[in-house]
Amino acid sequence: MDINSLLSPSDESPGHAMSASPHQRPSLVGSNSGLSTTSIPASALTPRSADPVGASPHQTDEDMADAGAEGEEEETSEDPLSPKDYEELGSLLESITNQPYQYSAHLRLIELLRRAYHGVPPGRGGDMLIELRKAREEMVEKFPLKENGWLEWIEDETARMKGYEGRQFVMELCGRAVVDQVASTKLWKAYAEFVEAQQRDASAEGTDLDMNEEEAATFRELFQQEVVVDTYRQGASATNLDIANSHELWDRYRDLLMMDLQANPSASKIEKIYSIYKERLQTPHATISDTFSAFSSFVTQFDNENYEEVLVHYNKLYSAAAGKYSDREIYETNLLREIQSVSAPDENEWHTWSRYLKYETTKPNKRIDVSMASFLYERCLLRFGEQARVWEDYVFFVLEKANETPRVISLLQRATRHCPWSGTLWAQYIVALERGFKPFEEVSEVKHRATKTALLDLGGMEEVLKVNIAWCGFLKRRAFEHDSTEEDSDMAEMGIVEAVSEISNKDCKTKDPHYRIQRIQINFYTHAKKLPKARQIWQELAKEFAFSYEFWLRYYEWELAHGSSDAAGKVIHSAVYGKKLDWPEKILETWKYHVEDFGNVDEVENMMVKYRKISGEILERRLEEAAAQQAVAAEVAEQQQEYQPAEPQPEPESEPGSKGKKRKVEDEVEEDSHSAKKAKGENEEPAAPVVSIPDLPPTAMQVLKRDRENATIIVKNLPPGYPEVKVRQFFRDCGTINSLKVVEENNGKSSTATVEFDSKDDTLAAQTKDGKIVEDHTISIQVGTGSTLYVANFPPIADESYIRDLFKDCGEIVDIRFPSLKFNSHRRFCYVQFTSSEQAKKATQLNGKQLGEKETLVALISAPNQKKDRSGATQEGREVYVRNIDFHAREKDVREIFEKFGTIEKIRLPPGPKKGLHKGFGFVVFSTKDEADASLSTHGTTLMSRNLDVSIAIVNPGKLKPGNAVDVARSMSPAAAADQANGSSPRDPDAQKPSFDEITKKTLGVMNLPDTVNDLRIHALFSPFGPLRKVTLRPDHQGAVVEYESVADAGKASLKLDGHEVDGHKIEIGSYKDLMKRAPLKKITKGFAPAPRKPLGPPLVPASVRNAPSAAGRGGKRRGLGFSGAIHKKDKEADVDMKDTPANADGEKKGGRSNDDFKKMFLKGS
């Protein structure tokens, strides 16, 4: 469940410090509230009271008010709250009284009270502190405070604490905080520092403690140095696995022990410090090198004679832990950057946590560190504690890797407190209590705590059902244990009946389609031998689920097992004549088998007559449904015509006279008015205006274009974990299979497969297998028309996990397909395959969603046979391309020259490699074409030190080679080659050019990179190791070129990222030369017609060659044209291009030498 769907958009966190999450918990009408309705006294908000010391937490309201009245004559200051704030305060108090479970209302009340409290001069906030404390206590009773909320509370109470009772209250408050947020280094540090400060006061002579003698004696006895050390010890132990921050507590703990050792040396104290160093040096943390250095100094001072032996042993521990930290350093660096960049957690930070958690939790069992992974979850929950999904992942990780019942129960207790709207967490809590043999009263109390606040209703009926299913399952199992009593059975029956009644009475449009609670009730009555009651429930359900074949089969099988064959026959006979049955064929077939198995000859004959008649009626119904489905598909295609681009096509050869250039395939959606010029490369200087190449006739490939959406079927209810090879075997007689994907459903009880055939006709053959039984699973097959979503305009760094997270609430995602960037590195779209057209249609509701400042999501039903003509400023002639701009000119300088010609919509000067400078060219977008044409008169105008070159921007038809790369001269450096490949402008002339060796050393060749990964994702992967000078995609060599500003950063990235996995590929890091040796990835794709061949030698081969022996010197049997050795080359004979040899029946090329081999032989012979 996504908590974001439950949140009110108007919820705001109370101020900067409390903004621990961009999302707030849901507001909800509750029933049980203990919040006091006492109004806030005027004296609390009017700064006329004087409290020179502060408010004791145990003082009464009257005491605080009297203390404040002493300074009534003093000068007043400005009221911290406005009249509108006072009005809101009253409204909030009334709202919380009536509806106590409103998280955002509690936060807003605390925010206003805290602002008023801090707006009152020191010594005058007694009443306000009491009201603020009440508000916080009321909130903590219902919801947990976040880390910053506890810190603010401790800070406020510490500032006004008075005497022994005040200090004791803050001490207890610190203890509550670290129990509530167990992984918070900040809270433990605040706790320890508070204790240390009290110890200093207790040990200092002449300090005014504002206590009587008895209290002062108790205070000094309580806050001894040993208490300080123990507090730091507890904090260091609790946060030991906080890689980033644990040193803040551990270092202080060690320093205190060292101070004690130096003051009073002893062997036991030395042994103690040895032990904590031994444990610490086995734990990865950010300052581990400093820890080892400090340990070395310690050994030198206290055990110098054994220094070498000790250091050798401890160095092994240190090296292992340092290696673990090194593996995680990139994730920690990314986390630190995200946390420091915003004041509150955002989507980017969540994706960073998600990647880190995936790394930590998906290792093989032998390598996984359960403690490290668990503490990483705890750290994440400090930032995203309101996200039920994180808690659920954490719980199930612990259940899988470290299933210790007490630990699971404790974890679920905290999880349900943080996310009381998650039925999954409450249900698992009930199961864990049952597994831990907890008493009935405890389990019952948890169940009623889950349902009494009605927070579960926010998640819909499903969340309520999860809790009741777990509860009823517990009652049923308890009733039939070997030592159960009649009272247990009666209690179970009563509890299950109440649960059924509760679910039935819910004011919810969506009922449980699987009637799970009623099935538990039937199971209970069946086990208790109360068959009439169970049968009565079946009969009541039949009124509501008469349309469901699955219901009738369950009912039939139950009667067959627990009733009689006659009763079962009546059930299935009633189902046969049901109206609007969703799978009548299955019911009809079951009835037929039943009569054949149990009926007499008259019943069999009567069945055969009716079977024939009903079968004909069903066939007519199916034909009508098929016609309606085709009409819907046609309507969808028509609606998407103006939006949907065509499926990506290969680039056809150009006509004679075009100098070998290829026509650019424009298959991406227009993202904004500058998408067209992005095809030139955002970091490139475009060439001079070019003449568009006229459209060529369609190729065979375009005519036989892949119709993925209409040639795909969705196969449901396959056995769980069913292998792809068996699915392929099952459908191999239906036609050619282009692609296949099998995913297991979330419930783990079945799998769903998507099978793409070569043509739409093949899907008709596949549909004949609908209703077949595969390993006791009756499969259902439906055509995938309308189940594929076309998605575009998402952030450039988005990957598959981002897309899955974006559409996770829309349905089960079977596959996500990103386009190849081989022919166009700026494409940014993908196809999302759902298991049904309904899910895909639901996903279109996100169309138009704002994902960032610039990205407006496009999410439409895919219609690949439709194509949208490109539009935008460039296509409309409203965009002006300006070259030769002085590097130091600014946007305002360009605007001053062009604004006199009309309305300027946008000016863009692509940034250059040197910070603060652009690349010397830019684009000016006008509101009309006439304005753009008029601005051409500025051609030759001097701007600073250069004369402008002004022309109308034209769409670049493409580069010479796939991947926007060209051949590189031997004398050029890798970086220069990348520059030329991208058409980049010259660097700043003032910059000193590095040598060839320097460029080579700081340039990395990234190999084995999927051709679906764009340059921004590569930039995000490599930038944490140092500033980048350039990133250039080279899909024509299965990789990319990454150039750093320094050699050291390049070396560090090479060590860290070699073998790193990107979209299922382990990348390799080498040199630029290594990358250039890589050949393009050859993909074998079934279902495509071969591209027309371009003969390089004789147009025809004599027929006699077909029966000629193999090439000289190579024995073997005779083979025909297309096999290795079919052509006997002679000296200086031209080669025959074998590149596009037609595929064999299996879609793969036959063995033999490649085209390159033949070319080498030919050149050698010439």
N, C-alpha and C positions, 0 to 999 in steps of 0.2 A: 504493500500500500504506500502510495506517495503522499506524505504528509502535506506537501505543498497544495494539494487539491483541497485540503481541509482548512486552509488558513484564510483568514480574512485579509483582503488587500489593504485594509485601513489600519491594521495592527502595526504599531511602531514601538521600538524599544525605547526605554527611558533614558535618553541621552547617550552620549558617546561611550561612556564606560560600560553601560549595560547592553550595548549593541553586540551581544555575543553571537547573534545569528541574524541573517537578513530576513528570516522567516520567523513568525511568531506562532505560538500555539493557538489552537482554535478557541473561539468564544462559544460558550454553550450554556443553555439554560439548565441549571442543576437543581437539586432539591434539598441538599443538606448544607447549610451554611452556618458557621459559628462566628462570622464577623460581627463585631460590635457596631451598632448603629449610632453610637455616641458621636455627636457632632464635634468638630474640632473647635476648641474654644478660641475666641478672638484673640486672647492674650498670646496664644501660640503663634499667631501670624503677625501680630503687631509688636514691633521691637521696643516694648516698654519695660520688659522684665529684665532683671539682672541675675545671672547665675555665674558667679566668678569662678567656680571650680568645675561645675559640670553636674550632670544628672546621674545619680545612682540608679542602677536598674531596678532596685528594690524599693525605691521611694514611691509613694502614692501620688495620684494626680493632684490631690490637694497640697501635698508637700511641695511638689514642683511648682504649682501655681503660686503658693505663698512665697517661695524663694524668689520667684520672678517678680513679685510685686514690690520688692524692696527698692528697686531702682526706677520707680514709676516716674520720677521727676526728671530722669535723665533725658538727654537729647535723643530724639527718634531719627531713624533713617528711612530711606525709601522702601516701600512695601515690595517684597520680592515677587509677589503674585499679582496678576492683573484681575480686574473684576470677572473677566471671562474664565480665568483659572479657578476663582472661587466657585463660580457656577458649575464648572466641570467637576470640582471636588465633590460637591453635594450630589451631583448626578452619579458619579462613580460609586460613592458610598451606598446609595440606594440600589444601584444596579447589582453591586456585589452581594448585597444583602439578599436580594431576590434570586440572583443567579450566581452562586458562589464559584462555579467552575469556569471562570472567564480569565484565562491567563493574561491576555493583553490588558484587561481592566485592572488587574492587580499590579501589573508593571507600571501602568500609567499613574495609578494612585501613588505608588512609591516614588515615582519620578517627581510628581508635583510636591509631595511632602518633603522630599530631600532638597528640592530647589528652595522651598520655603525655609527649611532648616539651615541651609548654608547661606541663605540671604540674611539671616538674623545675626547681628554682631555677636562675637564670642561672649559667653556668659549670660546670654538671654534666650537660649533655645531649649529650656527644660521641657515645656509642654510639647513642643514640636518633636523632640526626641522620643517622647513617650508615644505619640501618635504614629511616628515613623516606625518605631519598634513594633507596635501593634499590627500595623499593615504588613510588615515583613513576616511576623509570626503567623498571621492568618494565611499568607501566601504559602509559606513553607509547609503548613499542614496539608495543603492540597497539591502543590507542585514543588519540584526541587529548584533551588536557586542555581544559577550558573556561577562559574568561577568568579567573574567580575562582580556579580551580585554579592557574594560572600565577602569579597575583599572590601567592597564599599561599606558593608555593614560593620565589619571589624574596624575599618578606619573611622567611621562615625562614632562608634561606641568608645573606641580608644581615646578619641579627642575629648570626650566629655566624661570619661570614667572618674569616679570619685571614691576614694577610700578603699577598704578591703573588699566590700561587696561589689563595687564597680570592676575592680581588677579580676575578681573571681568570675564575674559574668562574662567578661571578654575572654578569659581562659576557656570557659565552657563553650563559648561561641566558636572559638578556634577549633576545639575538638569536634563540634558538630560539623563544621565546614569540611575538615579533612575526611570525615566519615562519609559525607555526602558526595564529595568529589575526590575519590581515593587516589587518583593519579596526578593531582594538581601539585606541581612543584612550587608554584606561586603561593598556594595556601599553606603548604607545609613550611615554606620559608617565612611567611608572615607569622605563623604559629611559633616557630623556633625563635625568631627575632623578638617577638613579644615576651616570651619566657626569659630570654637573655636580658632584655631591658629591665624586667622586674627583678632579676637576680642582681643586676647592678644597683638598683634602688635599695634592695634589701641589704646589700653588703656595704653600701656607702654610709659613712658616719654623718650625722647631722641632717639627713634628708627628711623633709617634712612629708610623711606618708599620709597625713590626714586620717589617722587611725588611733584608737585607744591602745593602751599598753598590751592588752590581751590579743587584740587583732594584729598589732605590729609583731608580737612574738610569733604568732601563728604564721604570719606572712613571711618572716625571715626563716622560719623553720621549713616552710614549703618550698621557697625558691632558693634552693642550694645549687651549687655549681654542678652537682651530679644530675640534677633535674634538667639543666640546660643541655648537658652532654647527651643524656638519654633522649631528649626531644629531638636533637639533631640526628641521633642514631636511628630513631624511628622514621624520621623523614627521609634520611638517606636510604634506608632499607625499602621504604614504600615506593620511592621514585628511582630506584637503582637502574631500571631499564629505560628511563627517559633519556635516550641517546643525546638529545640536544641540550638538556638543562639540568641533568642530575648532578653535575659537578657543583652547582650552586649550594647544595646541601652537603654533599659528601666531602668537598674540600674543607668546609668549615668544621665538620665533624672531625676530620683528620687533624686539622690545626689545633683543635681543643685538646685532642689526645696528645699531640706533640708538645703542647705547652705544659701539660701535666707531666709528661715524661721528662722534659728538660728541668722542670722544677724539682721533681722527686724521682730520679731514675730508678728503675727496677727491672728485673728480668721478665716478670709477668707483663709489664706494660710494653716492653719491646716485643714480646710474643704477640700481644694483642694487636699492635700496629702491623706486624708481619701478616697476621691473619686477615686484617681488613684490606691490605694491599694485595694479598693473594686473590681474594675474592674480586676486588675492583679491577685488577689487571686481566681478569678473565671475562669482563663485561665490556662490550663495545660502547664507547661514549666519545663525544666530540673532542674532549681534551685528554685523550688517552696518552698521547705523547708527553704531555706535561706531567701526567700522573707517573709515568715511567721515569721521567727525569727526576721528579721529587723522590721517588723510591730509591733511585741510585744515590741521591744525596743522603737519604736516611741510612742506607747500608754503609756508606762511606763513614758516616759519623758514629754509628753504633755497632757495626759489625764489619769493620774494614778488613780484618784478617781473613774473612770468608767471602770477600767481595766478589771475586771472579766466579767462584762456584755458585754463589747465590744468584748473581746476575745471569749466568748461563741458563739456570733453571727457570727463572722468572721471565727471561727474554722469550722463551718458548710460549709461555702463557700470553705475554704481551703481543707477540707476533700474530697469534691466532685471533685474538680479539681485535687487533688493529685491522686484520684482513676482513673481518666481519663488518667493522665500521666502514671500511673502504668500499665494500659492496653496497652499502646503504647511503653513502655520502651524497650521491647525486640526488636521491630522493629527499634527503634532509635539506640539501641546498635549495631544491625547488620549493619545499614546504616553507622554509624560512623566507624566501622571496615573496611567496604568495601571502603569507601572514603579515609581513611588514608592509605590503603594498596597499592593503585596505584596512579599514577600521573594524570591519565585521566580515565574517565568513561569506564567501560568494561561490558562484558556480565553478570558477576556475580553481579555487582552493579545493573544492570537493573533488574535482577530477584528479588533482594532485594526490590527495589522500587515497582516492580509489586505486590509482596506479600503484601506490606504495603498498597498500593492503593486498592487492593482487599479487605483487611480487613476494610478499612475506608469507602469504597463506597458501600459495599454489605450488610450493616446492614438493619434491618427493618426500615421503614420510621419513626417510633416513636423514634428510638434510633440514627438514623444517624445525625451527625453534619455536615451540608452542608458547613459551613464556614471552619471547620477544614479540611474537605476533599478537598475543593477548594484550600486552601493554600498548602496542600500537593502536589497537582498537580503543583502549582506554584514553589514549591521547586524542584520538579522533573525536571521541564522544565529548571531550571538553569543548570542542568547537561545534559539533553537530549533535548535541545530546537530544535534540527534539526530533531527530530523524529515526523513525522506527526501523527503517531498513538497515541502518547501521547496527542497531541493537540485535535485530533478527539475525543478521550475518554473524555477528559476534557469538550469539548463543549457539547457533548451529555449528559454528567452527569449534567451540568448546565441546559440544556434544560429540562431534566426530573425532577430535584429536585428544581430548582430555576429559572423558565423561566421568567426572567425580560428582556424585549427587549433591553433596553439601555445597560444592562450588557452584554448580548449576543453579541450585535453588537461590543462593545468595545473589547470583548474577541476575536471575529473572526477577527477583524482588526489586532490585534497582531499576531494571529495564521497564517493568510495568509502572513504576513510579514516574519515570521520565516520559513514557509514551503510553498513557492509559487508554488510548484510542486503538491500540493494536491488538486485535483479537488473536493474532498468531502468538504474541508474547504471553497473553493471559492463558491461552490454551496449553502452551508448553509449560507454563508455571504449574498448572493443575496436574499435568502428566508427571512433572518432576517431583511434585509432592507425593503423588501416589507411588512413584517408583522408590521414593525415600521412606515409604511406610509411615508417613505422617498421619496423625489422627484425623478422623472424619471432620471434626470441628474446624481444624485448621484449613483443610481443603475447602470446606463449605464457606468459611469466612473469605477466602480468596475469590471464590466464584461470585459471591454477592458483592464484594468490593469492586469487582470488574464491571458489574452490571448496574449498580445502584446510581452511579453518576450520569448514566446515559451518554458518556463520552464515546462509547463504542458505536453509537448510532451515526456518528460523523463519518465513519468508514463505510457505512452501508450495511445491508443485511448480512453480507458475507462475514464481517468481523464479529457480529453478534452470534452467528451460527458457529463459528470456530470455537467460541467459549462454551456454548451450550453442548456442542458435540463432545468436547473433552469432558465436560461435567457429566453428561448422561453416560458416556462410556465408563467413567469412573464408577458411577452408581451401579451400572449393570454388572461390571466385573466384581464389585464388592458384594453384590447380592448373591453371587453364585460361587464364592470362595468356599473351600472345604469346611471352614469353621464359621460360616455365616449363619445368622439366625433369621427367624421369621420377621423380626423387626427390621432387619437390614433389607429384606426383600420388600416389605411394605414401604420403607423409606425410599427405596430406589424407584418403586412404581410411582409414588407420589411425586418425587423429584422430576422424573421423566415426563409425567403428565403436565406438571407445571411448566417445564421447558417447552413442550409442544404448544401449550396454551400461550406462553409468552411470545413465541415466534409467530403464531397465528394471529395474535392481536396487534402485532406491530403495524403501524401505519406506514407501510412501505409498498411501493408499486411493484417491486421486484420480489417475488417469492422464491424460495429455494427450488430450483428446477430439478434437484436430485432428491428432494424430500428426505434428507439425511437423518433428521431427528426422528421422523416417523419410522424410518427403517430401523433405527436403534430400538424404538418402542416395540415394533413388530418382533424384532430379534429377542427382546426381553420376554414378551408374552409367549413366544414360541419355546424358549428355554424353560419358562415356568409352566409349560403345558397348559397355557390358557389360550388354546387355538381359536375359540370363537371371538375373543377380543382382538386377536391379531387379524383374523379375517374381516372383522368389522372395519378395522383401519384400512385394509386393502380396498374395501368397497367404497369407503369415503374418499380415498385418494383417486379412485377410478373416475369420479365425477370431475376432478380437476386435471387429471393427466391422461384423459382418454385419447389424446392425440399422439402420445409417446409410445412407440413400439417397445422401447426399452422398459417402460413401466409394465406393459402387458407381459413381456417375457419374464420379468422378475416375479410378477404375480402368478403366472402359469407355473413357473418352476417351483415356487413355494408350495402351491397346491399339490403339485406332483410329488413333492418330497414329504409333505406333512399332512396332506389331505388324501384325496383319491384321484384316480385317473378320470372318473366322470366329472368331478369338480374342476379338474384342470382343463378338461375338454370344454366345459361350459365357459370358462374364462377365455380361452383362446378363440372360441367361436364368437363370443361377444366382441372380441377385438377385431375380428375379420370385418364386421359390419360397422366398425367405427368410422366416423366422418373425419376427414382431414388428417388421417394418420400419416405420420411423417415418413414411415418406411413400410408401406402396406405389403410389399413383396416379401419381406422377412416374416411378417405375421402370417400371410397366406401360406408360405412354405412350411412354417411351424405347424399350422393347423392341418395341412396335408399329411405331414409326417405323423402327427398325433392320431389322426383317423386311421391311417395305414397300420399303426402299431397297436391300437386298442379298439378300433371299430369293427362291427360285423359287416357282412357283405352288402347289406342295404345301405348302411352308413357310408361305406366306401364308394358305392355307385353314386349316391347323392352328392358326396363330396366332389367327385370328378366333374359332375355337371356344373356345380356352383364354382368350382375352381377355374374352369374354362371361362365362364361368364365374367367372374370378378377379374381375372387376369386381363381380359380385353378392356375392361373399364379402367384398370390401372394404367395400361399402355396408352390409352387416349389421354389420360391425365398427365402422364409424363411428356407426351408430345406437346401438350399445351404449355407445360412449364418450360420446356426447352425453347419454345417460340418466345415466351415472355422473357426468358433470360437473354436471348439474343437481342431482343428489342431494348432491354436495359443496357446491354453492352454497347449497342450502337448509340444510345442516348448519351452515355458517359463519354464515349469517344468524341461525339459532337460538341459536348460542353467543354471538353479540354482542348479543343482544336486551337484556340487562340493562345493557349499557354504552353502546350507540350512540345518540346523540340523532338526531332527525330533521333532514333538510335544512332550512336556513333558509327560512321562509315569509314572504310579505308580510303586513302587519298588516291584518286585515279591519276593515270599518266596524263601529262599535258599534251596539247596539240603541237604539231610542228611549228617552230618559230617562237615558242615560249621559253626557249633557253633552258629547258629541262626542269623548270619550276613546276610545283604541284599546286593544285587548287586547294585552298584551306577548307577543311570540313568544319562548318560552323554548326556545332551541335550542343552548345551550352546556352543556358537561359541567360537573358539579359539581367545582370545583377544590379547595375545602376547605370547612370549615364556614361560611365567611363569603362564599362566592361569591354567594349570593342577595342579600345586601345590597350587593354591589359593583354590582349593577344600578342602585342608587340613585345611584351615583357615590361614589368613595372620598373626594372632597373636597367633598361636599355634605352639607347638613343635611337629613335626610328630612322630608317633610311629616307631618302628623298621620296616624294610622292610617286606612287606606282600606278600603273594601269591595271585594272582588274582583269583577270583572265576570264573569258566567257565560259559559261556553263558547258560542260561536256555531256555527250549522250550518256544515259545511265549504263553502268556496267552490269555484267551478269550477277555480280555480288549484290548490287543494289536491287536488282529485280527479285532475286531470291533472298531478300533480307530476312534475317532471323525474326520470327514472330513469337518471342518468348512468352508474352503475356497470354496469348490465345492457344499456345501449344503446351501449356503446363497443366498438370493435374495435381491435386492435393489429396494425399492418401492418409486418412486418419485411423486411429485405433490399432495401429500396428503394435506388436509386442514391444515392451521396453527394451532398449539396447539392441534393437533389430539392426543387423549389419547392412550396409549399403549394397554389398555384393548380392545379398539375397533379394533385395528389392529389384536390383537390375535383372536378376534371373527371372523374377516373377513377371516382369513386364517385357522381357526381351522379344516375345513373339508379337508384340503390339506395334513395333516400329523402332526406328533408330532413336536412342536416348542421347540427348546432347549433354545434359547435366542432371545431377541427382544430389539431394541433400536430405539427411534424416536428423531430426532433433527429438530429444526425449521431452515429454511434457513435464510440467512442474510437479505434478502429483506423482511422477515416477511409475505410473501404472500403464502407460502407453507411449507410443512414439508417433510422430507425424512426419511424412515425407513429401517433398515436392519433386516431381519428375517432369523434366522438360523434354518433349519429343521434337523430332525434326519437323513435323508439320501438324496442323490442326487435325488432319484426318487420323493421325495416330492416336490422338486422345479419345476419339470415338471408340476405337478398338479397346483402349485401356478401360473405358467405362463399363465394358461388359463384365469386368471382374468385380464390380461393385457388389458388396455383400458376401464375398468369399471369406472363408475362415482360414486364418493364418495363425497357427499355434494357439488355438482356442480363442483367438481374437477375431471378431467379425469386423472386417475393415469397411470403411465407406470411402467412396471416391467422388470427388467433385472437380469440375473444371476450374482452373485458377484465374479465369477472366475477372478482372476488377480487383484482384487481391494484391496487386503490386503497386507500390507507392513511388512516385517520382519525387525526389527531395533535392532541393537546391537552396543556395544562399545561406548555408550554415557557415560557422566560423572556419577560416582556412585551416586551423590546426585540428579540426574535428577528425576523430578516427572512428572505428567501428563501435567501440565502447560508448563514445559520446552519442552516436545515433541511436544505439540500443537504449541508452538511458533516456533519451529524448522521447522515444515512443513506447516506453515500457508499459504505460498504462493503457495502451490502445489494443493490445492483444499479443498473441504469441508470434514472435519474429522468427521466421525460418531461415532467412538468409539476407545478407546485405551485400550489394555488389557496387563497388566503386569502379569508375571507368579507368582505362589505361591512360597514362599521361604521355605515352610514347610519341603521339603525333601532336599533342597540344598539352603543354605542361600547366595550363591555367584553367583546366576544366575543374569545376567544383560542383558536382552533383552525384547522386547515387540512387540506387533502386532498393527499396525495402520490401521484402516478400513476407506477407502475413499468411496465416493459415486459412483465412476466409476473406471474402470481399467485404463482409460487415466490419471486420476489424480494420481493413484498409480505409473504408469509408469513415470510420470513427477517427482515424488518424488524420484525415483531411481537415478536421476541426482545428488543427494546429497551423493550418495555412494562414500566413500573415502574422504569425507570432514574432514579436521583436526579440531577437536573441542577443543583441548588443546595440551599440550606437549606430552601426551601419547595416547589420544583417537583418533582413526581414524574411523569415522562413517561407519557402515555397514547398507545399506538400499537397500533391495532386495525384489522382488516380492515373497511372501510367497508360498512355495511349501512343505507342511508338510509331503508329502509322500516320500520326499527325506531326506537322513541323511548323514551328513559328518562325516567321521571317524576323531577322534581326532588326531591332529598332533602337533608337537612342540618339544622342547628340551627334555622334560621328556619322551614323547612317543618314541623318536628316541634314547634314551639312552645317550644323550649328557650332561645330567645334573647330577652333583655330589652333594650329600647331606652330609653336614659336621656338626657333632654334637660335643658337649663338647668344644666349642670355649671359650677361656677366655673372660670374660665380657668386659675387657678393650682393647681387640685387635681391630685393625682397619682394614678397607678393604685392605689397602696397605700391612698389615702384612699377610693377607690371600693370596693376589696376589703373594707375594714373594715366597710362598711355592708352588703354583700350576702353575705359569706361565712357568716353565721349561718344562711342558708336552705338551704345544701347545698354540694355540690362544684362549684366554679367551674372550668370548663375553660379559659376564655380571657376576658380583658378587653381591649377595644380602644378607644383614644381617638384618633381620626384627628388627625394633627398639623395645626396651623394655619399661617398664613403667617408668623407671627412665631416665630423660633427658640425652642424650649423650651416653647411653649404649644400646647394643643390647640384644637379648634374649638368646644368647649362642649357636645359631645354624645358619646355612646359606646355600646358594646354589651357586654353581659355574657352569656356563654354558660354555662348550667348543664348538669349531666349528665342531668337528667330534666325533663319538662314540669311535674311537680308542684312541683319546687323553684322553677322560674321563676314559676309562678302564685303561690306563696307570697311571693315577693319583691315582688309588686305592692303589698304593704302599706307599702313604703317611699315610696310616692308622697307628695310633699309634705315629705319629710324635708329638713332644712336641712343643707347641706354648705357650710361656710365662709359665703359671703355670699348663697347662692342656695338656693331650694327646688327639689328634684328633681322632674322630670316623668317618671314611670316607666310604661311600657306594654310589652306583648308586641310584638316586632318582626314586621312583616308585609312580605311581598314587595311591592315597589313595582310597580304594573302598567305603568308607563312614563310618558313625558312627552307633551306635547301634539304635538310636532313631531318628524320624523325627526332623528336626530343629537343628541337631548337638548337642543334649542334652542327658545326661545320668541321671540315678537315683542318687539322692543326699542323702548321709548319714545324719541321724538326727543330729549328732554331728558337722557337717561341717557348717561353716558360709555361708551366701548367696554368698559372693564373691568367697569363696573357691569352692563352688558348681559350680559357673559359670566357674571358672578356670578349674575344672575337666571336665565340659561339653565341653569345647573348647580344651581340651588337651594342655593347656598352660604350658609353662616351669616355673620352680620355679622362684620366685622373687630374686632380688639381695640378696645374703646371708648376706650382710652387713646391709641391711635395717631392722629396727625394726618392728616386726609384730604387727599390731594393735590387740586389744582385740575383742572378739566376739561381744560385745555390740557396740563398735565403728563402726565395719563393718556393723552391722545391721542398725544403725541409718543413715549411709550415703549411704545406698543402697536402690534404689527405684524399685518397681515393676510396670512396665508400662503395663496396661491392655487395652483390647478392641482395640488392634493394628491390622490393616490389615496385612495379611500374605504376602503382596506384597511390604512392606516397608523394605528396607535393613538397615544394621547397620550404614552406613555412614549418611543416612538421619536422623536417630535417634541421632547420634552424633552431627550433625549440629543443631538439634532442642534443645538439652540439653546443649551443650557446652557454649552458651553465659552466663550461670549462674555460671560457674566456671570450673576449670580443672576436667576432667573426668579420672577415673582410669580404667574403663572397661565398655564396652557396649556389651551385649550378647543377641542375638536374641533367643526368646523362642516361635516360632510359634506353638509348641505343647501345649502352654498354652495361645494362643492369645495375646502374649505380648513380653516384653523384660526386661532384667535386666540392670539397669544403676547404676554404682557405682561412686560416687564423691570422690575427695581427702579430702573434708571437710564436716562436718555435716551441717554447715550453708548454703553451696551452695546447698546441697540436699534439705534442707527445703525450700529455696527460689524457686527452680525449681518446687517442689511439689505444692506450692501455685499458682505459675504462670501458670503452664501447665495443671493442673487438669481441664478437660473439653475442652482442646484445640482440634481443629478438624484437623485430618490427613486423607486425602483421603476419606472424608465423614464419618469418624468414630470419635466420641468424646472419646478421651483417658481418662482413669482413672489412677490416681497415688495412689499407696498404697505401702505396704511392700512386701518383697520377698515372705513371707508366703501367702499373699493375691494372688499373681500371681500364685503360685503353686497350689492353689485351683481351678483355672480356667481350665475347660475342653477344649480340642481342638475344634475349630469351625467345625461344621458338615455342609457341603455344599451339597445341593440336586441339582444334575445336571441331567437334562433329556438327553436322547439320548445316554446314556452309558449302556452297559451290566453290570449286577452286577458281582462283583468279586467272584471267587469260594470260597465257605465256607470251613472252616477248622473245622470239627466236634470235639467237646470237650467231648461229652458224647456218648451214644449209637448211632451207625451209622444210625439206622432207628427207627422210632416211630411206634408202632403197629397201624394198621388201626383202631382198635376199639377206640383208644384215640380220633380220629377225632370227634366222636359223644359223647364223654364223657362230663359231666357237668364241670363247672368252678371249680377252685381250692377250697378246703374246706374253708368254711367261707366266700365265695364270690359268692353271687347269681348272676343270669343273664342268658341270653339265651345261647344256645349252639353255639359254634364257632369251626371253623376248625383249622388246623395247621397253625401257623403264627399269630394267634390272642392271646391277653392276656388271660391267663388261659387255653390255649390249652393243656398244659402239667401239669399233677398233680405230683408235686415232692414228693418223699418219702425220709425218713431219709437216709442220706449218699448217695443219688443218685446224679450222676454227672450232671452238668449243660449242657444245650444245647445252643450253641452260636447262638444268634439271631441277631448279629451285621449286617450280610450281608443278612438279609431277603429280598427277592425280592421286588421291589417297586410295588405299585399298579398301576392302569391304569393312574393315574395322576402323577406318578413319585414320590410319597411320601410314606413313610413307614406307616403302619397302627398303630393305637394306642395300648397302652399296656405298660407293664413294660419293662425296658431296660435290656440289658445283665448284667449290673452292679447290678441291683436289684436282678436278679436271683442268681448271685454269692453270694451276701450278705445273701440271704435266705439259700443257700446251706451251706455256712460256719457256719451260725448260727445253722443249723440243725445238722452239724457234730460235 
